[in-house]
Amino acid sequence: MPRYVILHHEMPPDSVRATHWDFLVEQGDVLRAWALPESPRPGAVFVATQLADHRLAYLTYEGPISGGRGHVSRWDAGTCHWREDAPERVILDVRGTHLEGRVTLQAVDPPAWSFCWDSTEDS
């Protein structure tokens, strides 16, 4: 079963990018990736930014990011089931330490996507 992880990505003080959460989902030999502006909470909808695919090593990695790009720590991890993987929409059933339910990512204006976690869906 595919895995996912949410990493709290603390950026260095001099970074132009704000601290955020990386939502990484295993698909084959890569992790699909979106940056979330805050930690997920049930029913909240906010804009996520699609990122380049990440290496699978990030499923278990915590620590500094090369090139002075900050530090990551695991906020959540678990397994997921792909319900839909279309160019404009991704739907996953997730089961982790914090997240359990359905996550929907909908392309708004790529690289911007809306992110919603519905904890009432069966996973």
SVG drawing of the C-alpha trace seen along z (x, -y; Angstrom):
<svg xmlns="http://www.w3.org/2000/svg" viewBox="-18 -37 42 39">
<polyline fill="none" stroke="black" stroke-width="0.4" points="0.0,0.0 1.4,-3.5 2.6,-5.6 2.5,-9.3 4.2,-11.7 3.7,-15.3 6.9,-17.1 7.0,-20.4 9.6,-22.3 11.2,-25.0 12.9,-27.5 16.0,-29.5 15.4,-33.0 16.8,-34.6 14.6,-32.6 12.2,-34.3 9.9,-31.2 7.8,-30.8 7.9,-27.8 5.3,-25.2 4.2,-21.6 5.2,-19.2 2.5,-16.7 4.3,-13.9 2.5,-10.9 4.2,-7.7 3.5,-7.0 5.8,-4.4 9.4,-5.4 8.8,-9.0 6.8,-11.1 4.3,-13.5 4.6,-16.7 2.6,-19.8 3.5,-22.5 0.8,-23.4 0.7,-26.8 -0.4,-25.2 -0.9,-21.8 -4.1,-20.1 -7.2,-20.1 -10.6,-18.5 -12.7,-20.5 -10.2,-23.4 -9.6,-24.3 -6.5,-26.2 -4.2,-26.7 -1.4,-24.2 1.5,-24.7 2.5,-21.7 6.2,-21.0 8.6,-18.9 8.6,-15.2 10.7,-14.2 12.9,-11.1 11.3,-8.2 14.0,-8.8 11.8,-11.6 9.3,-9.0 11.6,-8.4 14.0,-11.4 14.1,-14.1 16.9,-16.7 18.6,-19.4 18.0,-19.9 21.0,-20.3 21.9,-23.7 20.8,-25.6 17.2,-25.1 16.1,-24.5 15.1,-21.5 12.2,-19.0 10.5,-17.0 7.7,-14.4 4.3,-15.7 2.3,-12.7 2.9,-9.5 0.8,-6.6 -0.6,-4.7 -3.0,-5.8 -5.2,-4.5 -5.4,-6.4 -9.1,-7.0 -8.4,-9.4 -5.3,-10.7 -6.4,-13.0 -4.4,-16.0 -6.8,-18.4 -7.7,-16.4 -6.2,-13.9 -8.3,-12.0 -6.7,-9.9 -8.0,-7.9 -5.4,-8.3 -4.7,-6.6 -2.0,-8.0 -1.2,-9.3 -3.1,-12.6 -4.9,-12.2 -7.6,-9.6 -10.2,-10.1 -10.2,-11.6 -7.8,-14.2 -8.8,-16.0 -6.4,-18.2 -8.0,-20.2 -6.0,-22.2 -7.0,-25.8 -4.4,-27.6 -1.3,-25.3 0.9,-25.2 -1.9,-26.3 -4.2,-23.5 -6.9,-23.5 -6.3,-21.1 -9.1,-19.6 -9.0,-16.8 -12.4,-15.4 -12.1,-13.2 -15.7,-11.9 -15.0,-9.9 -14.4,-6.1 -10.8,-5.3"/>
</svg>
